[in-house]
Amino acid sequence: MNQTVKKLAALCVCVVLASSLFAQEQKTKSEQTLTPKIGIKGGVNFSNLYVDNVKDENVKVGAVGGLYTKIPVSKGLSIQPEILYNMKGA
């Protein structure tokens, strides 16, 4: 079990480092146009509730997801409205 956790942690670190490699990627002239973009978002929520006189301290897991659009206003400024659904619980 301990080796599995170490391998999973190493994999997560590698994924984070690899994704940051493209942070300063140069864009071509055609990619620098002020065209709006749309996309989807998704994720996971974890919630706990710690209260006296409550025996159940299990973690509740919920999902979050939705749509977003990125609207460029100028070369260095964009507006990004989102519509998200967020499952909560405690």
PDB file of N, CA, C and O in Angstrom:
ATOM      1  N   MET A   1       0.825  -1.200   0.000  1.00  0.00           N
ATOM      2  CA  MET A   1       0.000   0.000   0.000  1.00  0.00           C
ATOM      3  C   MET A   1       0.863   1.255   0.000  1.00  0.00           C
ATOM      4  O   MET A   1       0.555   2.220  -0.699  1.00  0.00           O
ATOM      5  N   ASN A   2       1.935   1.248   0.775  1.00  0.00           N
ATOM      6  CA  ASN A   2       2.802   2.409   0.863  1.00  0.00           C
ATOM      7  C   ASN A   2       3.461   2.710  -0.480  1.00  0.00           C
ATOM      8  O   ASN A   2       3.595   3.876  -0.851  1.00  0.00           O
ATOM      9  N   GLN A   3       3.873   1.678  -1.210  1.00  0.00           N
ATOM     10  CA  GLN A   3       4.478   1.864  -2.529  1.00  0.00           C
ATOM     11  C   GLN A   3       3.460   2.436  -3.514  1.00  0.00           C
ATOM     12  O   GLN A   3       3.804   3.262  -4.359  1.00  0.00           O
ATOM     13  N   THR A   4       2.223   2.000  -3.403  1.00  0.00           N
ATOM     14  CA  THR A   4       1.175   2.499  -4.292  1.00  0.00           C
ATOM     15  C   THR A   4       0.947   3.991  -4.076  1.00  0.00           C
ATOM     16  O   THR A   4       0.779   4.740  -5.038  1.00  0.00           O
ATOM     17  N   VAL A   5       0.941   4.420  -2.830  1.00  0.00           N
ATOM     18  CA  VAL A   5       0.747   5.837  -2.524  1.00  0.00           C
ATOM     19  C   VAL A   5       1.914   6.655  -3.065  1.00  0.00           C
ATOM     20  O   VAL A   5       1.707   7.737  -3.614  1.00  0.00           O
ATOM     21  N   LYS A   6       3.136   6.149  -2.915  1.00  0.00           N
ATOM     22  CA  LYS A   6       4.309   6.855  -3.429  1.00  0.00           C
ATOM     23  C   LYS A   6       4.260   6.971  -4.948  1.00  0.00           C
ATOM     24  O   LYS A   6       4.587   8.021  -5.501  1.00  0.00           O
ATOM     25  N   LYS A   7       3.853   5.901  -5.624  1.00  0.00           N
ATOM     26  CA  LYS A   7       3.758   5.929  -7.085  1.00  0.00           C
ATOM     27  C   LYS A   7       2.683   6.911  -7.539  1.00  0.00           C
ATOM     28  O   LYS A   7       2.873   7.639  -8.513  1.00  0.00           O
ATOM     29  N   LEU A   8       1.558   6.930  -6.834  1.00  0.00           N
ATOM     30  CA  LEU A   8       0.478   7.852  -7.183  1.00  0.00           C
ATOM     31  C   LEU A   8       0.913   9.301  -6.971  1.00  0.00           C
ATOM     32  O   LEU A   8       0.612  10.166  -7.793  1.00  0.00           O
ATOM     33  N   ALA A   9       1.614   9.565  -5.881  1.00  0.00           N
ATOM     34  CA  ALA A   9       2.102  10.920  -5.618  1.00  0.00           C
ATOM     35  C   ALA A   9       3.112  11.349  -6.675  1.00  0.00           C
ATOM     36  O   ALA A   9       3.085  12.492  -7.131  1.00  0.00           O
ATOM     37  N   ALA A  10       4.006  10.437  -7.068  1.00  0.00           N
ATOM     38  CA  ALA A  10       4.992  10.756  -8.103  1.00  0.00           C
ATOM     39  C   ALA A  10       4.303  11.031  -9.438  1.00  0.00           C
ATOM     40  O   ALA A  10       4.706  11.935 -10.169  1.00  0.00           O
ATOM     41  N   LEU A  11       3.275  10.261  -9.756  1.00  0.00           N
ATOM     42  CA  LEU A  11       2.529  10.474 -10.993  1.00  0.00           C
ATOM     43  C   LEU A  11       1.844  11.840 -10.983  1.00  0.00           C
ATOM     44  O   LEU A  11       1.866  12.548 -11.990  1.00  0.00           O
ATOM     45  N   CYS A  12       1.237  12.217  -9.858  1.00  0.00           N
ATOM     46  CA  CYS A  12       0.574  13.521  -9.757  1.00  0.00           C
ATOM     47  C   CYS A  12       1.570  14.660  -9.932  1.00  0.00           C
ATOM     48  O   CYS A  12       1.276  15.645 -10.609  1.00  0.00           O
ATOM     49  N   VAL A  13       2.745  14.530  -9.324  1.00  0.00           N
ATOM     50  CA  VAL A  13       3.773  15.563  -9.464  1.00  0.00           C
ATOM     51  C   VAL A  13       4.210  15.681 -10.916  1.00  0.00           C
ATOM     52  O   VAL A  13       4.375  16.790 -11.424  1.00  0.00           O
ATOM     53  N   CYS A  14       4.399  14.553 -11.588  1.00  0.00           N
ATOM     54  CA  CYS A  14       4.812  14.575 -13.000  1.00  0.00           C
ATOM     55  C   CYS A  14       3.756  15.231 -13.883  1.00  0.00           C
ATOM     56  O   CYS A  14       4.095  15.989 -14.792  1.00  0.00           O
ATOM     57  N   VAL A  15       2.491  14.951 -13.628  1.00  0.00           N
ATOM     58  CA  VAL A  15       1.413  15.544 -14.424  1.00  0.00           C
ATOM     59  C   VAL A  15       1.368  17.057 -14.216  1.00  0.00           C
ATOM     60  O   VAL A  15       1.204  17.809 -15.177  1.00  0.00           O
ATOM     61  N   VAL A  16       1.513  17.504 -12.976  1.00  0.00           N
ATOM     62  CA  VAL A  16       1.494  18.941 -12.695  1.00  0.00           C
ATOM     63  C   VAL A  16       2.677  19.632 -13.359  1.00  0.00           C
ATOM     64  O   VAL A  16       2.515  20.695 -13.958  1.00  0.00           O
ATOM     65  N   LEU A  17       3.857  19.043 -13.259  1.00  0.00           N
ATOM     66  CA  LEU A  17       5.035  19.648 -13.875  1.00  0.00           C
ATOM     67  C   LEU A  17       4.938  19.652 -15.396  1.00  0.00           C
ATOM     68  O   LEU A  17       5.336  20.623 -16.040  1.00  0.00           O
ATOM     69  N   ALA A  18       4.415  18.582 -15.970  1.00  0.00           N
ATOM     70  CA  ALA A  18       4.291  18.513 -17.427  1.00  0.00           C
ATOM     71  C   ALA A  18       3.284  19.535 -17.947  1.00  0.00           C
ATOM     72  O   ALA A  18       3.488  20.119 -19.012  1.00  0.00           O
ATOM     73  N   SER A  19       2.207  19.753 -17.208  1.00  0.00           N
ATOM     74  CA  SER A  19       1.209  20.723 -17.673  1.00  0.00           C
ATOM     75  C   SER A  19       1.734  22.148 -17.590  1.00  0.00           C
ATOM     76  O   SER A  19       1.296  23.008 -18.353  1.00  0.00           O
ATOM     77  N   SER A  20       2.661  22.413 -16.682  1.00  0.00           N
ATOM     78  CA  SER A  20       3.202  23.768 -16.574  1.00  0.00           C
ATOM     79  C   SER A  20       4.237  24.068 -17.650  1.00  0.00           C
ATOM     80  O   SER A  20       4.622  25.224 -17.823  1.00  0.00           O
ATOM     81  N   LEU A  21       4.690  23.063 -18.370  1.00  0.00           N
ATOM     82  CA  LEU A  21       5.664  23.291 -19.430  1.00  0.00           C
ATOM     83  C   LEU A  21       5.096  24.132 -20.566  1.00  0.00           C
ATOM     84  O   LEU A  21       5.848  24.818 -21.259  1.00  0.00           O
ATOM     85  N   PHE A  22       3.796  24.090 -20.765  1.00  0.00           N
ATOM     86  CA  PHE A  22       3.164  24.808 -21.855  1.00  0.00           C
ATOM     87  C   PHE A  22       2.662  26.185 -21.430  1.00  0.00           C
ATOM     88  O   PHE A  22       1.980  26.854 -22.207  1.00  0.00           O
ATOM     89  N   ALA A  23       2.980  26.616 -20.230  1.00  0.00           N
ATOM     90  CA  ALA A  23       2.467  27.887 -19.712  1.00  0.00           C
ATOM     91  C   ALA A  23       2.972  29.083 -20.505  1.00  0.00           C
ATOM     92  O   ALA A  23       2.246  30.066 -20.659  1.00  0.00           O
ATOM     93  N   GLN A  24       4.188  29.024 -21.006  1.00  0.00           N
ATOM     94  CA  GLN A  24       4.773  30.145 -21.734  1.00  0.00           C
ATOM     95  C   GLN A  24       4.907  29.850 -23.224  1.00  0.00           C
ATOM     96  O   GLN A  24       5.755  30.427 -23.903  1.00  0.00           O
ATOM     97  N   GLU A  25       4.080  28.964 -23.719  1.00  0.00           N
ATOM     98  CA  GLU A  25       4.135  28.579 -25.125  1.00  0.00           C
ATOM     99  C   GLU A  25       3.817  29.776 -26.021  1.00  0.00           C
ATOM    100  O   GLU A  25       2.863  30.511 -25.764  1.00  0.00           O
ATOM    101  N   GLN A  26       4.609  29.969 -27.062  1.00  0.00           N
ATOM    102  CA  GLN A  26       4.384  31.051 -28.015  1.00  0.00           C
ATOM    103  C   GLN A  26       3.208  30.700 -28.922  1.00  0.00           C
ATOM    104  O   GLN A  26       3.067  29.557 -29.356  1.00  0.00           O
ATOM    105  N   LYS A  27       2.384  31.675 -29.197  1.00  0.00           N
ATOM    106  CA  LYS A  27       1.228  31.463 -30.061  1.00  0.00           C
ATOM    107  C   LYS A  27       1.504  32.053 -31.432  1.00  0.00           C
ATOM    108  O   LYS A  27       2.218  33.046 -31.568  1.00  0.00           O
ATOM    109  N   THR A  28       0.925  31.423 -32.443  1.00  0.00           N
ATOM    110  CA  THR A  28       1.081  31.931 -33.799  1.00  0.00           C
ATOM    111  C   THR A  28       0.148  33.118 -34.008  1.00  0.00           C
ATOM    112  O   THR A  28      -0.719  33.390 -33.178  1.00  0.00           O
ATOM    113  N   LYS A  29       0.330  33.818 -35.115  1.00  0.00           N
ATOM    114  CA  LYS A  29      -0.507  34.994 -35.410  1.00  0.00           C
ATOM    115  C   LYS A  29      -1.981  34.624 -35.486  1.00  0.00           C
ATOM    116  O   LYS A  29      -2.831  35.388 -35.028  1.00  0.00           O
ATOM    117  N   SER A  30      -2.300  33.457 -36.060  1.00  0.00           N
ATOM    118  CA  SER A  30      -3.703  33.072 -36.200  1.00  0.00           C
ATOM    119  C   SER A  30      -4.329  32.757 -34.847  1.00  0.00           C
ATOM    120  O   SER A  30      -5.539  32.915 -34.687  1.00  0.00           O
ATOM    121  N   GLU A  31      -3.532  32.310 -33.856  1.00  0.00           N
ATOM    122  CA  GLU A  31      -4.066  31.993 -32.542  1.00  0.00           C
ATOM    123  C   GLU A  31      -4.241  33.231 -31.671  1.00  0.00           C
ATOM    124  O   GLU A  31      -4.901  33.161 -30.634  1.00  0.00           O
ATOM    125  N   GLN A  32      -3.670  34.354 -32.066  1.00  0.00           N
ATOM    126  CA  GLN A  32      -3.747  35.567 -31.273  1.00  0.00           C
ATOM    127  C   GLN A  32      -4.960  36.422 -31.617  1.00  0.00           C
ATOM    128  O   GLN A  32      -5.093  37.532 -31.101  1.00  0.00           O
ATOM    129  N   THR A  33      -5.836  35.934 -32.469  1.00  0.00           N
ATOM    130  CA  THR A  33      -7.030  36.697 -32.821  1.00  0.00           C
ATOM    131  C   THR A  33      -7.974  36.752 -31.627  1.00  0.00           C
ATOM    132  O   THR A  33      -7.912  35.904 -30.737  1.00  0.00           O
ATOM    133  N   LEU A  34      -8.829  37.733 -31.612  1.00  0.00           N
ATOM    134  CA  LEU A  34      -9.752  37.938 -30.504  1.00  0.00           C
ATOM    135  C   LEU A  34     -11.056  37.179 -30.732  1.00  0.00           C
ATOM    136  O   LEU A  34     -12.124  37.787 -30.799  1.00  0.00           O
ATOM    137  N   THR A  35     -10.975  35.869 -30.851  1.00  0.00           N
ATOM    138  CA  THR A  35     -12.164  35.046 -31.051  1.00  0.00           C
ATOM    139  C   THR A  35     -12.600  34.446 -29.716  1.00  0.00           C
ATOM    140  O   THR A  35     -11.757  33.999 -28.939  1.00  0.00           O
ATOM    141  N   PRO A  36     -13.899  34.431 -29.439  1.00  0.00           N
ATOM    142  CA  PRO A  36     -14.386  33.818 -28.198  1.00  0.00           C
ATOM    143  C   PRO A  36     -14.175  32.306 -28.215  1.00  0.00           C
ATOM    144  O   PRO A  36     -14.160  31.678 -29.274  1.00  0.00           O
ATOM    145  N   LYS A  37     -14.015  31.745 -27.040  1.00  0.00           N
ATOM    146  CA  LYS A  37     -13.853  30.298 -26.899  1.00  0.00           C
ATOM    147  C   LYS A  37     -14.869  29.796 -25.879  1.00  0.00           C
ATOM    148  O   LYS A  37     -15.216  30.509 -24.937  1.00  0.00           O
ATOM    149  N   ILE A  38     -15.346  28.566 -26.069  1.00  0.00           N
ATOM    150  CA  ILE A  38     -16.262  27.950 -25.113  1.00  0.00           C
ATOM    151  C   ILE A  38     -15.671  26.624 -24.659  1.00  0.00           C
ATOM    152  O   ILE A  38     -14.865  26.018 -25.365  1.00  0.00           O
ATOM    153  N   GLY A  39     -16.077  26.181 -23.476  1.00  0.00           N
ATOM    154  CA  GLY A  39     -15.550  24.923 -22.966  1.00  0.00           C
ATOM    155  C   GLY A  39     -16.386  24.387 -21.823  1.00  0.00           C
ATOM    156  O   GLY A  39     -17.392  24.978 -21.431  1.00  0.00           O
ATOM    157  N   ILE A  40     -15.949  23.259 -21.299  1.00  0.00           N
ATOM    158  CA  ILE A  40     -16.622  22.632 -20.168  1.00  0.00           C
ATOM    159  C   ILE A  40     -15.652  22.557 -18.991  1.00  0.00           C
ATOM    160  O   ILE A  40     -14.435  22.499 -19.167  1.00  0.00           O
ATOM    161  N   LYS A  41     -16.220  22.559 -17.800  1.00  0.00           N
ATOM    162  CA  LYS A  41     -15.443  22.426 -16.567  1.00  0.00           C
ATOM    163  C   LYS A  41     -16.010  21.268 -15.775  1.00  0.00           C
ATOM    164  O   LYS A  41     -17.197  20.955 -15.867  1.00  0.00           O
ATOM    165  N   GLY A  42     -15.157  20.641 -15.003  1.00  0.00           N
ATOM    166  CA  GLY A  42     -15.612  19.566 -14.142  1.00  0.00           C
ATOM    167  C   GLY A  42     -14.665  19.381 -12.979  1.00  0.00           C
ATOM    168  O   GLY A  42     -13.493  19.751 -13.053  1.00  0.00           O
ATOM    169  N   GLY A  43     -15.173  18.811 -11.910  1.00  0.00           N
ATOM    170  CA  GLY A  43     -14.333  18.577 -10.752  1.00  0.00           C
ATOM    171  C   GLY A  43     -15.073  17.809  -9.679  1.00  0.00           C
ATOM    172  O   GLY A  43     -16.194  17.342  -9.881  1.00  0.00           O
ATOM    173  N   VAL A  44     -14.420  17.687  -8.528  1.00  0.00           N
ATOM    174  CA  VAL A  44     -14.955  16.929  -7.403  1.00  0.00           C
ATOM    175  C   VAL A  44     -14.902  17.801  -6.157  1.00  0.00           C
ATOM    176  O   VAL A  44     -13.936  18.536  -5.950  1.00  0.00           O
ATOM    177  N   ASN A  45     -15.941  17.720  -5.323  1.00  0.00           N
ATOM    178  CA  ASN A  45     -15.977  18.403  -4.024  1.00  0.00           C
ATOM    179  C   ASN A  45     -15.924  17.366  -2.915  1.00  0.00           C
ATOM    180  O   ASN A  45     -16.512  16.290  -3.028  1.00  0.00           O
ATOM    181  N   PHE A  46     -15.219  17.693  -1.848  1.00  0.00           N
ATOM    182  CA  PHE A  46     -15.186  16.868  -0.650  1.00  0.00           C
ATOM    183  C   PHE A  46     -15.622  17.745   0.519  1.00  0.00           C
ATOM    184  O   PHE A  46     -15.112  18.853   0.683  1.00  0.00           O
ATOM    185  N   SER A  47     -16.568  17.258   1.338  1.00  0.00           N
ATOM    186  CA  SER A  47     -17.013  18.070   2.469  1.00  0.00           C
ATOM    187  C   SER A  47     -17.137  17.212   3.724  1.00  0.00           C
ATOM    188  O   SER A  47     -17.549  16.053   3.672  1.00  0.00           O
ATOM    189  N   ASN A  48     -16.772  17.809   4.840  1.00  0.00           N
ATOM    190  CA  ASN A  48     -16.902  17.203   6.163  1.00  0.00           C
ATOM    191  C   ASN A  48     -17.696  18.144   7.045  1.00  0.00           C
ATOM    192  O   ASN A  48     -17.721  19.354   6.822  1.00  0.00           O
ATOM    193  N   LEU A  49     -18.347  17.574   8.054  1.00  0.00           N
ATOM    194  CA  LEU A  49     -19.044  18.381   9.044  1.00  0.00           C
ATOM    195  C   LEU A  49     -18.626  17.877  10.417  1.00  0.00           C
ATOM    196  O   LEU A  49     -18.893  16.728  10.771  1.00  0.00           O
ATOM    197  N   TYR A  50     -17.975  18.729  11.180  1.00  0.00           N
ATOM    198  CA  TYR A  50     -17.527  18.367  12.519  1.00  0.00           C
ATOM    199  C   TYR A  50     -18.387  19.115  13.531  1.00  0.00           C
ATOM    200  O   TYR A  50     -18.251  20.326  13.707  1.00  0.00           O
ATOM    201  N   VAL A  51     -19.282  18.370  14.197  1.00  0.00           N
ATOM    202  CA  VAL A  51     -20.201  18.952  15.164  1.00  0.00           C
ATOM    203  C   VAL A  51     -20.214  18.043  16.395  1.00  0.00           C
ATOM    204  O   VAL A  51     -20.117  16.822  16.272  1.00  0.00           O
ATOM    205  N   ASP A  52     -20.333  18.640  17.568  1.00  0.00           N
ATOM    206  CA  ASP A  52     -20.456  17.841  18.789  1.00  0.00           C
ATOM    207  C   ASP A  52     -21.742  17.021  18.734  1.00  0.00           C
ATOM    208  O   ASP A  52     -22.721  17.438  18.115  1.00  0.00           O
ATOM    209  N   ASN A  53     -21.740  15.884  19.367  1.00  0.00           N
ATOM    210  CA  ASN A  53     -22.886  14.975  19.471  1.00  0.00           C
ATOM    211  C   ASN A  53     -23.288  14.359  18.138  1.00  0.00           C
ATOM    212  O   ASN A  53     -24.415  13.883  18.000  1.00  0.00           O
ATOM    213  N   VAL A  54     -22.400  14.358  17.161  1.00  0.00           N
ATOM    214  CA  VAL A  54     -22.676  13.697  15.885  1.00  0.00           C
ATOM    215  C   VAL A  54     -21.610  12.633  15.681  1.00  0.00           C
ATOM    216  O   VAL A  54     -20.416  12.931  15.671  1.00  0.00           O
ATOM    217  N   LYS A  55     -22.049  11.393  15.520  1.00  0.00           N
ATOM    218  CA  LYS A  55     -21.104  10.292  15.387  1.00  0.00           C
ATOM    219  C   LYS A  55     -20.629  10.106  13.947  1.00  0.00           C
ATOM    220  O   LYS A  55     -19.521   9.620  13.718  1.00  0.00           O
ATOM    221  N   ASP A  56     -21.449  10.485  12.987  1.00  0.00           N
ATOM    222  CA  ASP A  56     -21.114  10.266  11.577  1.00  0.00           C
ATOM    223  C   ASP A  56     -20.221  11.392  11.072  1.00  0.00           C
ATOM    224  O   ASP A  56     -20.683  12.516  10.876  1.00  0.00           O
ATOM    225  N   GLU A  57     -18.940  11.090  10.862  1.00  0.00           N
ATOM    226  CA  GLU A  57     -17.997  12.085  10.350  1.00  0.00           C
ATOM    227  C   GLU A  57     -17.461  11.662   8.986  1.00  0.00           C
ATOM    228  O   GLU A  57     -16.303  11.924   8.662  1.00  0.00           O
ATOM    229  N   ASN A  58     -18.289  11.021   8.203  1.00  0.00           N
ATOM    230  CA  ASN A  58     -17.862  10.570   6.878  1.00  0.00           C
ATOM    231  C   ASN A  58     -17.752  11.740   5.916  1.00  0.00           C
ATOM    232  O   ASN A  58     -18.433  12.756   6.060  1.00  0.00           O
ATOM    233  N   VAL A  59     -16.892  11.575   4.949  1.00  0.00           N
ATOM    234  CA  VAL A  59     -16.704  12.587   3.914  1.00  0.00           C
ATOM    235  C   VAL A  59     -17.796  12.426   2.865  1.00  0.00           C
ATOM    236  O   VAL A  59     -18.051  11.320   2.388  1.00  0.00           O
ATOM    237  N   LYS A  60     -18.427  13.517   2.515  1.00  0.00           N
ATOM    238  CA  LYS A  60     -19.400  13.516   1.413  1.00  0.00           C
ATOM    239  C   LYS A  60     -18.685  13.958   0.145  1.00  0.00           C
ATOM    240  O   LYS A  60     -17.935  14.934   0.150  1.00  0.00           O
ATOM    241  N   VAL A  61     -18.920  13.247  -0.917  1.00  0.00           N
ATOM    242  CA  VAL A  61     -18.285  13.554  -2.199  1.00  0.00           C
ATOM    243  C   VAL A  61     -19.355  14.067  -3.152  1.00  0.00           C
ATOM    244  O   VAL A  61     -20.425  13.473  -3.275  1.00  0.00           O
ATOM    245  N   GLY A  62     -19.062  15.161  -3.814  1.00  0.00           N
ATOM    246  CA  GLY A  62     -19.988  15.736  -4.779  1.00  0.00           C
ATOM    247  C   GLY A  62     -19.259  16.112  -6.052  1.00  0.00           C
ATOM    248  O   GLY A  62     -18.029  16.119  -6.096  1.00  0.00           O
ATOM    249  N   ALA A  63     -20.003  16.419  -7.061  1.00  0.00           N
ATOM    250  CA  ALA A  63     -19.421  16.774  -8.359  1.00  0.00           C
ATOM    251  C   ALA A  63     -19.725  18.234  -8.677  1.00  0.00           C
ATOM    252  O   ALA A  63     -20.697  18.806  -8.184  1.00  0.00           O
ATOM    253  N   VAL A  64     -18.884  18.813  -9.500  1.00  0.00           N
ATOM    254  CA  VAL A  64     -19.113  20.160 -10.012  1.00  0.00           C
ATOM    255  C   VAL A  64     -18.875  20.109 -11.517  1.00  0.00           C
ATOM    256  O   VAL A  64     -17.930  19.471 -11.981  1.00  0.00           O
ATOM    257  N   GLY A  65     -19.721  20.772 -12.264  1.00  0.00           N
ATOM    258  CA  GLY A  65     -19.557  20.775 -13.715  1.00  0.00           C
ATOM    259  C   GLY A  65     -20.361  21.898 -14.340  1.00  0.00           C
ATOM    260  O   GLY A  65     -21.318  22.405 -13.755  1.00  0.00           O
ATOM    261  N   GLY A  66     -19.956  22.269 -15.524  1.00  0.00           N
ATOM    262  CA  GLY A  66     -20.679  23.323 -16.204  1.00  0.00           C
ATOM    263  C   GLY A  66     -19.989  23.787 -17.459  1.00  0.00           C
ATOM    264  O   GLY A  66     -19.057  23.153 -17.956  1.00  0.00           O
ATOM    265  N   LEU A  67     -20.464  24.903 -17.959  1.00  0.00           N
ATOM    266  CA  LEU A  67     -19.960  25.483 -19.199  1.00  0.00           C
ATOM    267  C   LEU A  67     -19.364  26.855 -18.928  1.00  0.00           C
ATOM    268  O   LEU A  67     -19.774  27.551 -17.999  1.00  0.00           O
ATOM    269  N   TYR A  68     -18.400  27.234 -19.742  1.00  0.00           N
ATOM    270  CA  TYR A  68     -17.840  28.579 -19.658  1.00  0.00           C
ATOM    271  C   TYR A  68     -17.551  29.090 -21.052  1.00  0.00           C
ATOM    272  O   TYR A  68     -17.438  28.316 -22.003  1.00  0.00           O
ATOM    273  N   THR A  69     -17.435  30.388 -21.161  1.00  0.00           N
ATOM    274  CA  THR A  69     -16.998  31.013 -22.400  1.00  0.00           C
ATOM    275  C   THR A  69     -15.985  32.094 -22.058  1.00  0.00           C
ATOM    276  O   THR A  69     -16.135  32.802 -21.062  1.00  0.00           O
ATOM    277  N   LYS A  70     -14.977  32.216 -22.868  1.00  0.00           N
ATOM    278  CA  LYS A  70     -13.942  33.229 -22.679  1.00  0.00           C
ATOM    279  C   LYS A  70     -14.082  34.226 -23.817  1.00  0.00           C
ATOM    280  O   LYS A  70     -13.893  33.888 -24.985  1.00  0.00           O
ATOM    281  N   ILE A  71     -14.418  35.467 -23.457  1.00  0.00           N
ATOM    282  CA  ILE A  71     -14.670  36.516 -24.441  1.00  0.00           C
ATOM    283  C   ILE A  71     -13.543  37.541 -24.359  1.00  0.00           C
ATOM    284  O   ILE A  71     -13.479  38.304 -23.394  1.00  0.00           O
ATOM    285  N   PRO A  72     -12.657  37.575 -25.349  1.00  0.00           N
ATOM    286  CA  PRO A  72     -11.574  38.561 -25.323  1.00  0.00           C
ATOM    287  C   PRO A  72     -12.109  39.973 -25.549  1.00  0.00           C
ATOM    288  O   PRO A  72     -12.901  40.209 -26.461  1.00  0.00           O
ATOM    289  N   VAL A  73     -11.667  40.904 -24.709  1.00  0.00           N
ATOM    290  CA  VAL A  73     -12.038  42.307 -24.847  1.00  0.00           C
ATOM    291  C   VAL A  73     -10.935  43.052 -25.587  1.00  0.00           C
ATOM    292  O   VAL A  73     -11.205  43.846 -26.488  1.00  0.00           O
ATOM    293  N   SER A  74      -9.700  42.790 -25.203  1.00  0.00           N
ATOM    294  CA  SER A  74      -8.528  43.347 -25.879  1.00  0.00           C
ATOM    295  C   SER A  74      -7.426  42.288 -25.817  1.00  0.00           C
ATOM    296  O   SER A  74      -7.672  41.163 -25.385  1.00  0.00           O
ATOM    297  N   LYS A  75      -6.222  42.640 -26.244  1.00  0.00           N
ATOM    298  CA  LYS A  75      -5.146  41.652 -26.306  1.00  0.00           C
ATOM    299  C   LYS A  75      -4.826  41.041 -24.945  1.00  0.00           C
ATOM    300  O   LYS A  75      -4.525  39.849 -24.880  1.00  0.00           O
ATOM    301  N   GLY A  76      -4.878  41.795 -23.871  1.00  0.00           N
ATOM    302  CA  GLY A  76      -4.526  41.275 -22.560  1.00  0.00           C
ATOM    303  C   GLY A  76      -5.677  41.156 -21.585  1.00  0.00           C
ATOM    304  O   GLY A  76      -5.444  40.925 -20.399  1.00  0.00           O
ATOM    305  N   LEU A  77      -6.926  41.308 -22.044  1.00  0.00           N
ATOM    306  CA  LEU A  77      -8.075  41.302 -21.148  1.00  0.00           C
ATOM    307  C   LEU A  77      -9.198  40.458 -21.732  1.00  0.00           C
ATOM    308  O   LEU A  77      -9.569  40.619 -22.894  1.00  0.00           O
ATOM    309  N   SER A  78      -9.739  39.548 -20.907  1.00  0.00           N
ATOM    310  CA  SER A  78     -10.865  38.711 -21.314  1.00  0.00           C
ATOM    311  C   SER A  78     -11.886  38.662 -20.193  1.00  0.00           C
ATOM    312  O   SER A  78     -11.554  38.867 -19.025  1.00  0.00           O
ATOM    313  N   ILE A  79     -13.126  38.389 -20.556  1.00  0.00           N
ATOM    314  CA  ILE A  79     -14.206  38.159 -19.600  1.00  0.00           C
ATOM    315  C   ILE A  79     -14.590  36.691 -19.725  1.00  0.00           C
ATOM    316  O   ILE A  79     -14.715  36.173 -20.835  1.00  0.00           O
ATOM    317  N   GLN A  80     -14.780  36.009 -18.574  1.00  0.00           N
ATOM    318  CA  GLN A  80     -15.089  34.583 -18.612  1.00  0.00           C
ATOM    319  C   GLN A  80     -16.325  34.280 -17.765  1.00  0.00           C
ATOM    320  O   GLN A  80     -16.191  33.936 -16.590  1.00  0.00           O
ATOM    321  N   PRO A  81     -17.532  34.402 -18.340  1.00  0.00           N
ATOM    322  CA  PRO A  81     -18.735  34.003 -17.602  1.00  0.00           C
ATOM    323  C   PRO A  81     -18.855  32.478 -17.571  1.00  0.00           C
ATOM    324  O   PRO A  81     -18.433  31.787 -18.498  1.00  0.00           O
ATOM    325  N   GLU A  82     -19.446  31.966 -16.472  1.00  0.00           N
ATOM    326  CA  GLU A  82     -19.585  30.522 -16.293  1.00  0.00           C
ATOM    327  C   GLU A  82     -20.969  30.185 -15.764  1.00  0.00           C
ATOM    328  O   GLU A  82     -21.594  30.980 -15.062  1.00  0.00           O
ATOM    329  N   ILE A  83     -21.435  28.992 -16.112  1.00  0.00           N
ATOM    330  CA  ILE A  83     -22.636  28.408 -15.523  1.00  0.00           C
ATOM    331  C   ILE A  83     -22.192  27.072 -14.941  1.00  0.00           C
ATOM    332  O   ILE A  83     -21.806  26.164 -15.677  1.00  0.00           O
ATOM    333  N   LEU A  84     -22.249  26.955 -13.591  1.00  0.00           N
ATOM    334  CA  LEU A  84     -21.756  25.760 -12.923  1.00  0.00           C
ATOM    335  C   LEU A  84     -22.839  25.130 -12.061  1.00  0.00           C
ATOM    336  O   LEU A  84     -23.651  25.830 -11.456  1.00  0.00           O
ATOM    337  N   TYR A  85     -22.846  23.800 -12.010  1.00  0.00           N
ATOM    338  CA  TYR A  85     -23.677  23.036 -11.088  1.00  0.00           C
ATOM    339  C   TYR A  85     -22.748  22.459 -10.034  1.00  0.00           C
ATOM    340  O   TYR A  85     -21.753  21.817 -10.368  1.00  0.00           O
ATOM    341  N   ASN A  86     -23.065  22.684  -8.757  1.00  0.00           N
ATOM    342  CA  ASN A  86     -22.187  22.294  -7.669  1.00  0.00           C
ATOM    343  C   ASN A  86     -22.973  21.471  -6.656  1.00  0.00           C
ATOM    344  O   ASN A  86     -23.896  21.990  -6.028  1.00  0.00           O
ATOM    345  N   MET A  87     -22.624  20.195  -6.486  1.00  0.00           N
ATOM    346  CA  MET A  87     -23.269  19.345  -5.485  1.00  0.00           C
ATOM    347  C   MET A  87     -22.584  19.575  -4.146  1.00  0.00           C
ATOM    348  O   MET A  87     -21.365  19.444  -4.032  1.00  0.00           O
ATOM    349  N   LYS A  88     -23.371  19.916  -3.139  1.00  0.00           N
ATOM    350  CA  LYS A  88     -22.822  20.139  -1.804  1.00  0.00           C
ATOM    351  C   LYS A  88     -23.529  19.229  -0.816  1.00  0.00           C
ATOM    352  O   LYS A  88     -24.602  18.693  -1.094  1.00  0.00           O
ATOM    353  N   GLY A  89     -22.925  19.071   0.310  1.00  0.00           N
ATOM    354  CA  GLY A  89     -23.542  18.272   1.354  1.00  0.00           C
ATOM    355  C   GLY A  89     -22.633  18.195   2.555  1.00  0.00           C
ATOM    356  O   GLY A  89     -21.422  18.396   2.452  1.00  0.00           O
ATOM    357  N   ALA A  90     -23.220  17.907   3.678  1.00  0.00           N
ATOM    358  CA  ALA A  90     -22.407  17.768   4.890  1.00  0.00           C
ATOM    359  C   ALA A  90     -23.018  16.719   5.785  1.00  0.00           C
ATOM    360  O   ALA A  90     -22.490  16.444   6.863  1.00  0.00           O
TER     361      ALA A  90
END
